[in-house]
């Protein structure tokens, strides 16, 4: 059985890192003085952004970084997208 790995281009993953850092800075500066429900939103916002940024960092700089794996059940099947 053949397997294919999908990995975004390095520039796309690095752009995701830059956008993630910007979103984290925006969230902290805009909602940093929040309380109650706003604080809960800030914490969840930061957790999601850190997760997305970590995934993009792994995809950009890891030798085996991949955001998905595609498996074919035939060895002679063309790669996905063809």
Beta strands, then each sheet from edge to edge (+ up, - down):
strand 1: 2-6
strand 2: 68-72
sheet 1: 1+ 2-
end
